[in-house]
Amino acid sequence: MFTGIVEELGEVVSVEHLAEAARLTVRGPRVTADVAHGDSIAVNGVCLTVTAVAGATFTADVMAETLSRSALGTLAPGSPVNLERSLRVGDRLGGHMVQGHVDGVATIASRVTGEHWDVVRIAMPPGLSRYLVEKGSVAVDGVSLTVSALSGGPGENPGEPPWFEVSLIPTTLAATTLGRVTPGGSVNLEVDVIGKYVERMLRAEPEMARP
């Protein structure tokens, strides 16, 4: 479990492409300071298990399922990545509860740079739009953000993908990959898990009467 508060802007050192997986080696002096084999680190919002540690770098295997559901497959040596260690009991929850289980890949539609912040519009897969609400939380490349605006319900702008907007303060722009991503770029998206549980319960059939 994570909070969406990025601890460090790391860098991909190498990518080894395997038969149905990939092996990432990432440099992150802060997150590797106390990491051990088997620990979890979120890389651009994807929960990965550390398989090896060497100095300021760690290695993790990425299975085919993760590659197909996230943008990790586009990473190359030199790519910047958002890094966060897993939440410990008793830590402050500065963002929101993030699982590190990406729901889909979204696309940066536009960004407007202001004096004090950037407003970024993100086009998302249609199936995810029902989980977002204005002023609610969403994780974009592992960064906990507040939805500042979003497209309306079904039928609005036919043929166009649903979208939402987030406002990025200078700290977020400087300390995460979101300060660098440009229109057309891909980002990992994880919606608030509470909404998915509520939907599941509302759709469930009534329990069978006990004898």
TAFENFEN-V913561 format. One record per run of one state. SS is the DSSP state (~ for helix, > for strand, _ for the rest). FROM is the first residue (numbers start at 1). TO is the last residue. Records with the same first field share a line. If there is no record, write none. Layout:
BEGIN
SS: FROM-TO ; FROM-TO
END
This chain:
BEGIN
_: 1-1 ; 3-7 ; 18-20 ; 28-39 ; 44-45 ; 55-56 ; 70-71 ; 75-79 ; 86-97 ; 99-103 ; 114-116 ; 124-125 ; 132-136 ; 141-142 ; 151-162 ; 176-176 ; 180-185 ; 192-192 ; 204-211
>: 2-2 ; 8-17 ; 21-27 ; 40-43 ; 46-54 ; 57-63 ; 80-85 ; 98-98 ; 104-113 ; 117-123 ; 137-140 ; 143-150 ; 163-169 ; 186-191
~: 64-69 ; 72-74 ; 126-131 ; 170-175 ; 177-179 ; 193-203
END
